[in-house]
């Protein structure tokens, strides 16, 4: 069961990172936030220290090429799958007994992982449920991802990416306030808060006059 669960975690994270690779710099940013937080919260993490440096120094230059208007460089499936694989390795190490969080940040490991990966987790679950509800294959691409709704509301790629990053960091910071609370209560509160905030734009629309309002049911 442990081996099957491990495979499920790896496949889920790889696909979740691939699903959010629809905005410039988003998958790169989530990966960087996760591995930097991994090092920051770790009491002892020498085994991953040099790997983290290598990954960050490799990803940061991609921002320049990914955000260019001309001669833009995309991650593609190979790039997003690679980032998803890297994140899954870090996640498995966090959930293992070898990874110890600093005492001053005695946050639950599952909350720690879930807070940083909250956007890709919510997005992939939401899109799978929505496609199945519509009678479509969950693996057929469409433009119903949360970041597509942000673009539809007038966000640029940079602003939409920044919004999601601020959201991710905010959820992580909020999770630190639940360090001494019951894990089940903390999980439910954070989940409700996270889902409400990030899914709210999907209920909004922008009309021809530029005014943003709720989508009217037909």
C-alpha positions as CSV (number, residue, x, y, z in Angstrom):
1,X,0.0,0.0,0.0
2,X,2.8,2.4,0.8
3,X,4.4,1.7,-2.6
4,X,1.1,2.3,-4.4
5,X,0.5,5.5,-2.5
6,X,4.0,6.7,-3.4
7,X,3.4,6.1,-7.1
8,X,0.0,7.9,-6.8
9,X,1.7,10.9,-5.1
10,X,4.4,11.1,-7.8
11,X,2.0,10.8,-10.7
12,X,-0.5,13.3,-9.2
13,X,2.2,15.9,-8.5
14,X,3.7,15.5,-12.0
15,X,0.3,16.0,-13.6
16,X,-0.6,18.8,-11.3
17,X,2.5,20.8,-12.2
18,X,1.9,20.1,-15.9
19,X,-1.7,21.3,-15.6
20,X,-0.7,24.7,-14.2
21,X,1.9,25.2,-17.0
22,X,-0.5,27.6,-18.8
23,X,1.0,30.8,-17.5
24,X,4.4,32.3,-18.1
25,X,6.6,31.4,-15.1
26,X,3.9,29.8,-13.0
27,X,5.2,26.2,-12.8
28,X,8.7,27.5,-12.4
29,X,7.6,29.8,-9.5
30,X,5.7,27.1,-7.6
31,X,8.8,24.8,-7.9
32,X,11.1,27.5,-6.6
33,X,8.8,28.4,-3.7
34,X,8.6,24.8,-2.7
35,X,12.3,23.9,-2.7
36,X,13.3,27.2,-1.1
37,X,10.7,26.6,1.7
38,X,12.0,23.0,1.9
39,X,15.5,24.4,2.8
40,X,14.2,27.2,5.0
41,X,12.0,25.0,7.2
42,X,14.4,22.0,7.4
43,X,16.4,21.5,10.5
44,X,18.9,19.3,8.7
45,X,18.8,19.2,4.9
46,X,22.5,18.9,3.7
47,X,21.6,16.1,1.4
48,X,19.4,18.4,-0.7
49,X,21.4,21.6,-0.3
50,X,23.5,21.4,-3.4
51,X,20.6,20.0,-5.5
52,X,18.5,23.0,-4.4
53,X,21.2,25.4,-5.5
54,X,21.6,23.7,-8.9
55,X,17.8,23.7,-9.5
56,X,17.3,27.3,-8.6
57,X,20.3,28.6,-10.6
58,X,18.9,26.6,-13.6
59,X,15.3,27.9,-13.2
60,X,15.9,31.6,-12.5
61,X,17.3,32.4,-15.9
62,X,14.2,30.8,-17.5
63,X,12.2,33.7,-16.2
64,X,13.8,36.0,-18.6
65,X,13.3,33.8,-21.6
66,X,9.8,32.7,-20.5
67,X,8.5,36.3,-20.1
68,X,10.0,37.6,-23.3
69,X,7.5,38.9,-25.9
70,X,9.7,37.6,-28.8
71,X,11.8,34.4,-29.1
72,X,10.0,33.1,-26.0
73,X,11.1,29.8,-24.4
74,X,8.4,27.5,-23.1
75,X,8.8,24.6,-20.7
76,X,6.7,22.3,-22.7
77,X,5.6,18.9,-21.5
78,X,9.2,17.7,-21.0
79,X,10.0,20.7,-18.8
80,X,6.8,20.6,-16.7
81,X,7.1,16.8,-16.2
82,X,10.7,17.3,-15.1
83,X,9.7,20.0,-12.6
84,X,6.8,17.8,-11.4
85,X,9.3,14.9,-10.9
86,X,11.6,17.2,-8.9
87,X,8.8,18.5,-6.7
88,X,7.6,14.9,-6.0
89,X,11.1,13.9,-4.9
90,X,11.1,16.8,-2.4
91,X,7.6,16.0,-1.3
92,X,8.4,12.3,-0.6
93,X,11.5,13.4,1.4
94,X,9.4,15.9,3.4
95,X,6.9,13.2,4.3
96,X,9.7,10.8,5.3
97,X,11.2,10.5,8.8
98,X,14.5,11.9,7.6
99,X,13.1,15.4,7.1
100,X,12.7,17.3,10.4
101,X,11.1,20.7,10.5
102,X,12.7,23.4,12.7
103,X,11.1,23.5,16.2
104,X,10.1,27.1,15.8
105,X,8.1,26.2,12.7
106,X,6.4,23.1,14.2
107,X,3.9,22.9,11.4
108,X,2.5,19.6,10.3
109,X,4.2,18.1,7.3
110,X,1.0,17.5,5.4
111,X,-0.1,21.1,6.0
112,X,3.4,22.3,4.9
113,X,3.2,20.4,1.6
114,X,-0.4,21.1,1.0
115,X,-0.1,24.9,1.6
116,X,2.6,25.3,-1.0
117,X,1.1,23.0,-3.6
118,X,-2.5,24.2,-2.8
119,X,-3.0,25.9,-6.2
120,X,-2.0,22.9,-8.4
121,X,-3.9,20.5,-6.1
122,X,-7.2,22.5,-6.2
123,X,-6.8,23.2,-9.9
124,X,-6.3,19.6,-10.9
125,X,-9.1,18.3,-8.7
126,X,-11.5,21.0,-9.9
127,X,-10.7,20.5,-13.6
128,X,-11.1,16.7,-13.3
129,X,-14.5,17.0,-11.6
130,X,-15.7,19.6,-14.0
131,X,-14.7,17.6,-17.1
132,X,-16.3,14.4,-15.7
133,X,-19.4,16.3,-14.9
134,X,-19.6,17.6,-18.5
135,X,-19.1,14.0,-19.7
136,X,-15.6,14.7,-21.1
137,X,-12.4,12.9,-20.6
138,X,-10.4,14.5,-17.7
139,X,-7.3,14.4,-19.8
140,X,-8.6,16.4,-22.8
141,X,-7.2,20.0,-22.6
142,X,-9.5,23.0,-22.3
143,X,-9.4,26.6,-21.1
144,X,-11.3,26.1,-17.9
145,X,-8.3,26.2,-15.6
146,X,-8.3,28.8,-12.8
147,X,-5.5,30.8,-14.5
148,X,-7.6,30.9,-17.7
149,X,-10.4,32.6,-15.8
150,X,-7.9,35.2,-14.4
151,X,-6.8,35.9,-18.0
152,X,-10.4,36.2,-19.1
153,X,-10.9,38.8,-16.3
154,X,-8.2,41.0,-17.8
155,X,-5.1,39.8,-15.9
156,X,-1.9,39.6,-17.9
157,X,0.3,36.6,-17.6
158,X,2.6,38.4,-15.2
159,X,-0.2,39.7,-13.0
160,X,-2.0,36.3,-12.9
161,X,1.2,34.6,-12.0
162,X,1.9,37.1,-9.3
163,X,-1.6,36.8,-7.9
164,X,-1.3,33.0,-7.6
165,X,2.2,33.3,-6.0
166,X,0.9,35.8,-3.4
167,X,-2.0,33.5,-2.8
168,X,0.3,30.5,-2.3
169,X,2.6,32.4,0.1
170,X,-0.4,33.7,2.0
171,X,-1.8,30.2,2.6
172,X,1.6,29.0,3.7
173,X,1.9,31.9,6.2
174,X,-1.6,31.3,7.5
175,X,-0.8,27.6,8.0
176,X,1.9,28.6,10.5
177,X,-0.7,30.0,12.8
178,X,-2.2,26.5,13.1
179,X,1.0,24.9,14.4
180,X,-0.4,24.2,17.8
181,X,-4.0,23.4,16.6
182,X,-5.6,20.0,15.9
183,X,-4.4,18.8,12.5
184,X,-8.0,17.9,11.3
185,X,-9.4,21.3,12.3
186,X,-6.5,23.1,10.7
187,X,-6.8,21.1,7.5
188,X,-10.5,21.8,7.1
189,X,-10.2,25.5,7.9
190,X,-7.3,26.0,5.5
191,X,-9.0,23.9,2.8
192,X,-12.2,25.9,2.9
193,X,-10.3,29.2,2.9
194,X,-8.0,28.2,0.1
195,X,-10.7,26.8,-2.1
196,X,-13.0,29.9,-1.6
197,X,-10.3,32.4,-2.4
198,X,-8.8,30.8,-5.5
199,X,-12.1,29.6,-7.0
200,X,-13.9,32.9,-6.6
201,X,-12.6,34.3,-9.9
202,X,-14.2,31.4,-11.7
203,X,-17.6,32.8,-10.8
204,X,-16.8,36.3,-12.2
205,X,-17.0,37.6,-15.7
206,X,-15.9,40.8,-17.5
207,X,-18.5,42.5,-19.8
208,X,-17.8,44.7,-22.8
209,X,-17.7,47.8,-20.7
210,X,-14.9,46.4,-18.6
211,X,-17.0,45.9,-15.5
212,X,-16.5,42.7,-13.5
213,X,-19.5,40.9,-12.1
214,X,-20.9,37.5,-11.4
215,X,-21.6,35.1,-14.2
216,X,-25.4,35.0,-15.0
217,X,-26.9,31.5,-15.4
218,X,-28.8,30.9,-18.6
